[in-house]
Amino acid sequence: MAFASRVLAPLAAVLIAPVATAHHSFAPHFDIDKPISISGVVKEFEARNPHSYLHVEAVDENGKTQEYVCESHGYTQLTRNGITPDMLKAGTQLRIDGSLSRHDAHMCFFNNVYFPDGRALNVNGPTGPQSARAPSAAAQPPRKDIFGTWLLAPIPNRSTSGPQPMIQSLTAAGQAAVAKYDPFKDDPTFRCDPVAIRRVWGAPGTPLSITREGDSVVLRHEWMDVKRVVYLNQREHPKDGPRGSLGHSIGHFEGDTLVIETANYSAGVLNQYVEQPGQPTRGLLHSAALTSVERLHLDAARQRLVLDVSLKDPDFFTRDFDPATLEYAATDLKLEPFNCSPEGVNGTIKK
């Protein structure tokens, strides 16, 4: 084919490379069936969270120089996986491959970076979805309880888009809210809002810590710089207390299990994208009536922190949510400031 040979030449951009699936809501923004390989020169690297952006000047299949803007994980996660901002300075010659944007022929998600000296680096690290630089549970002193720092364990076939059964169980009020919501413009992550506890817990590649501080348990997540205080000396949520995307949490221990009950949520978003055949992409929303119960315990034999989450929202859903389970491995990673930067919509950058 005419432009396949250009892969071997400098400053060529062609649609012929393999691709790996991204960690976030990938499919609504990028087309895995349209792989792209771009060889060119770095114009700019925007080292940002939650997503970074690499600008590469390259010659397209028509021989015209174009600026390609390609998204990937946030710079904190990339740095942990061996791809640092110093490697991507303006003027650096390289090749990247990934998947083409569904919204712009000159945008993509990049998965791999190739340098002229033969180095090849993957944005997920050399061993897959979790950073190879994060020690495994086996490398850690045995944990005796839930306290410490943890990293989300790999989830097979992870997806934050695709079919969501609860979209079929909406009340009339839930249907009306979903109909008014545009996930490509309205999702709170574009404004650096952590959105909902389930999405905070599910953030990959970023550690979380659990500490006991007086009459509270404090959960700190690197993602979005989230800090949640679970009050152990309270039995009720304040009736007129403030509302927010992460609500108000009270808790107690049942043996070694921490039970967290959260209410006082503001209306918000549970799933960023819901995709159904023949229908437009939507979001899965919740009302201010949402309540959640989280149960945290240590599986000492496997050295895994196990989280079980149950959700109820009678205003927007005709039934309770099915319980969800996530697991975390011990890590000695240090939480870094996330310093989220607001983004634009449709996978673009807010300047």
Protein Blocks (a to p, Z undefined) as FASTA:
>chain_A
ZZlmmmmpghiacdfbccdddfbdfklmpcfklccddddddfbdcdddfbdcdddddddf
kopacddddddddfklmmmnopafklmgghiacdddddddfkbckbccdfbdcdfkopac
dfkbjnbjbdfklccfklpccdfbfbdcddddddehiafedjdfklmmccfklmmmmmmp
cfklmpmklnopghiaklmmmpghiacddddehjaccdddfehoiacdddfkbcbdcfkb
ccdfklpaddddehjaccdddehiacddfbfbacdehiacddddddfkbccdddddddfk
nopacdddddddfklpcbdcddddddddddfbdcddfkpacddeehiacZZ
